[in-house]
Amino acid sequence: MVHRSSFHRILCLIPLLLLVASGCQEDVGAPVSFISEGPSGDDTGALREVVGVEDTSLHTALEAMWTNTDGVLMQIFKQTIDCQAGGVFAVRPTGWPEGYDVVLTVDPGTVPLNHDNMVEFVMEIPITGPSSGVTSVPYEFHPDGIIFNQPVHITVAWPEWAGTAPASGMDLWYIEQEFVDTAAHYQVIDRKVSEPVAATIISEKVALAPVGHYSIDHFSRWNVVDDSGSSDDPDDPDGGLADNGTVHASLANAVEGDCCWQATVTDPNRHIAIDF
């Protein structure tokens, strides 16, 4: 997957006290260290120890999102669209109720920056999966890594097999996994809230269908996340209960660029940037 926050994410080296004091750091694990080369221009050839701390709560939540394809059956749908002319690719998997449509809309002039204008779009839709404890659902859009000059629009549904639909919040997330010193860590690259759509004359079933509408400028695996338990209520410090399980407070407050591992250095005069 080629999309990264600013296309190249850099973890800034910040003091440990700032990490502990920052939001969503209520469950910070023990420091983790590894050896990194000195910064460019260092003629000593010395290796420097870089110490990082893991936000274990955020790690657990993002790891669950990363592995949410376990036990999920994805059905593949394909359609070719001339992006210069625009088009609509709409699918409702067999057995899904009225209104549970997955739609990809390409506005005229939405030109791929790294692909020909004629694109065979592929949607992988999660048609069945676990019947309990589901807090996120994966959707795959291809060609993987394609980037557009302006956003395309997608509509995705919370499938019935995933349990009770989110009561008040269904965000779209894109995360990435990276390894530091052989350990897996996760970073939030994109988090999108559902966009309003123009009013149309539709049936009550369609109006009540649990769908979200989003604009994206790249294709990858996106995750529809049940945020209905997210809460900023001071009387509800755990972030509330989602319809399908506890929502981690760290997820409720996570923003683009957040990752579950942050680095500090033993020598504060050496500003070593880590390409995470």
N, C-alpha and C positions, 0 to 999 in steps of 0.2 A: 504494500500500500504506500502510495507516494505522498499522500497529504499529511503534512505535519503542521503544528502550530507555527505560523510564519515559515513553514516548510522545513525549518531546522530548529528543533526545540533545544534550548540551552537551559540547564538548571543553574540558576545563580547560586553562588556560595554565600550563605547568610548565616549569621550567628545562631547557635543552638537555642538561645533564649528567645529569639524572634520566632523560631519554629514552634517552640512549645507554647508561646503566647498567641500564635495566630489561630484563626478560626479552624474548626474541624481537626484539631490536634489533641482531642481529649483522650485519645488512646494511643499514645506514641510508644513504640516498642523500644527495645534496647538499641544502642548505637551499632551500626554495621560499618566496618572499615574495609578498604582495599587500597592497593598501591597504584598511584598514578604518576606518570612522568611529569617532570617540572614544566613550567610554561615555556612557550616559544622564546628563544633567546637565552635560556638558562644554559650556561656553558659548564655547569658542574657535573651534568650527567646524572645527578642524584634522582632517586625515586622518592616521592612524597606520599605519606599516608593521607588518604582522604576518608573522613569519617562521615557517615550519613545516618539519618534516623528515619525509621519507617513508621508511618501512620498506619497502624495495623487495622484500625476500623475502616479507613478508606481502602486499604489494600484488599480486605475481605470483600467489601462491597463491589469493587471494580473487578476483582477476580471472578466473582459469581457472574458478573455481566459478561466477562470474557469467555467463560465456559458455558454460556447458556444454550449452546447448540447441542449439548449432551442430551440424548434421548429425543431430539427434535427431528422430524422428517420434513425436509425441504422439497417442494415441488418447483420445477423449473418451467418458466414461460419465456417465450422469445417473440420479438417483433422488430422489424427494421423500420427506421424512421429517417427521413431526410431532414437533418437538423436545420438546414437553412430555411426549409419550408415550414418546419414545425409539425407536431403531431401529438396524438394521445394514445397511450398504451394502457388499457384498462383490463383488469382480470378479477374475476371472483372465483376462487377455487371451488370445486365441486363439494356441495354439502354446506358451504358457508351461507349464512342468512342474507337476505336482502339488505343492502347497505354496507356490507362488509367487503367493499371493493378496494383493491389495491391499484392505484392509478399513478402513472408517470406522464407528466405533461411537459412537452418541449415547446417553448414559445418560438415563433419564427425568428430566425437570426441568432439562435442560441448555438454558436459554433464551437465545436470541440477544439481545444488548443493543441491537443496531442493526438488527433485522430481525424480520419476523413469525415466529411459531412454525413455520408451514409453510414449509419451506425446500427448494428444489430444489438438492440438492448435486451438484456436478460434480467429477469427478476426471479429470485429464489424466495419463495413464500413458505413460512412455517405452517404446514397444514395440520400437523398433529404434534403432540408433545406431552410432557408431564402434566398431570391433572391437578397438582397442588404445589404450593410454595413458589409459584412463578412470580417474579418481580420484574422480569425483562424478557423481551421476545426479539429474536434476531431476524433481520431482513437483509438479503444480499442483493446488491445492484451491480451489474456489469455492463460494459467492460471495466474490470477492476482498474482503478487508478486513472480513469479518464477524467479530464478537467475541462470545464466549460468557461466561455467568456462571460457568461451570466448564469444565474441559477436556473436549474430545472426544478419542477415542482412535483412532490410526491404526496400521495395520500395512502396511509397505512392503517390497518385495523388491529385492534386487540382481539385475537381469536378466542372463540368460545372455549376451546380446550384449555386455555391458560387460566381459566377461572373467572371470578367476578371482574368485570371491567373496571378500570380505574374510575373512582368516583369524581375526581375533580382535577386530575393532572396526568398527562401522558406526554413526556418529553422524548425527544429523539437525541440519542447519544452516539458519538463516535469516539472510541478509545483505542489506544495502542499499547502494546506490550513491548518492553525492552528489558535487556538483561544487564545488570551491573554486578561484576564479580560473581557470575554464574547464577545470581538470584533474579527471579522475575519481578518486575515492577510495572505499574500501570499509570498511564497519564490520560487525562481528559483532553481531547483535542477539540471536539465540538459538542455543544449542548444547545438544542433548539427547542423552543416552546411552540406549541401548535398555533398556526396562524388563522385568523378569521377568514371565512370565505364569503363570497357574495350570496345573498339570500336567493333561493330558487324555490319553485313549487315542487316539493317532494313529499313522499309518503311519510307517515309518522314513524314507521319502522326505520326508514333511512335516516330521518332526523335524529333518532335515538341511538343509532349505531355508534359504537365506540371507535371513532376514527380520529386521526390527527393529520393536519396538513402542514407541510414543511417545504422550505426551499433549500436546496443543496447545490454546491458547485463542483462536487467530485463524487465518484462512486467508490464504495467499499462496503464493508459490513456495518450497517447501522443497527442500533438497538432501541426499540421502543420500551421505555422504562415507566413503570407504575410509580408516579410521584404523588399519588393521592394522599399518602400519609405524611408528606413533607409539611413541616410546620415551623413557624417562627414564634409560636406561642411560648412565652416564658414558663407557663404552667405545664408545658408538655416538652420537657428537655430532651426526650428521646426521639423527637421528631414525629411522634404519633405512630399509629398503626395503619399500614396500608391494607387494602382489601385482601391481599394475598401474602401477608407477612410483614414483619417489622421493617420499616424503612430506616436505613442507617442515617443518623443525623449528618454524617459526613457527606453522604450523597445529596441530602437536601440542600446543603450549602456549597457543594462543589461547583466550581466555575471552570471555564476553558483555561487550560494551562496548568491546572492543579495536578499533582502527581503524588503517589503514596510514598515516595522516597525523596528526601532532600539531603543535600550534602553540606557539610561544614569541613573546615580544614584545621589541622593542628597548628599551622603557622598562619596567623591572620594576615601577614604581609605578602603571602603568596596567593594571588587570586587565580585559582585554577578552575577554568570553566569545563564542565563535563557535557559532552554532546549526548544527551539522554534520548 
